[in-house]
Amino acid sequence: MNQAIQFSDREEWDPIRKAVTCTALDHGFLINCRILAESLELRFGSSGAPEHYLSLFRLHRWDFEEELEALIADREFDADGWVTV
């Protein structure tokens, strides 16, 4: 684990992006992260209400944070400046 990247414990459902969003702090810089509902559905085989997606994220938080951390370290930002899974 990279000690320089820290994730907040606050996650939210973004109805516009249809994603669970969270933030990370990388060497003092705030990084916006999102896990698309589509990605959650592909991994876990079900769709549902926003609370369902938030529950899946919370249940698998460590795995998602590891994946997001690797993307941040590799500077894999999308056109909006977000890191997206």
SULWO-V812744 format. One line per field, one symbol per residue. ss: DSSP state (A for helix, B for strand, O for the rest). phi: phi as a letter, one per 30 degrees, with the letter a starting at -180 (. if undefined). psi: psi as a letter, one per 40 degrees, with the letter a starting at -180 (. if undefined). Layout:
# SULWO-V812744
ss=???
phi=???
psi=???
This chain:
# SULWO-V812744
ss=OOOOBBBOOOOBBBOOOOBBBBBBBBOOBBBBBBBBAAAAAAAAOOOOOAAAAAAAAAAOAAAAAAAAAAAAAOOOOOOOOOBBO
phi=.dddcbcdccbbccdddhadcabbcbhjcdcdbbcdeedddddcibbldedddddddddcedddddddedddddhccdddiccbc
psi=hheehhiiehiihhddefihiiiihhfehhhhiihidddddddefiiaiddddddddddfdddddddddddddefgiadeeihh.
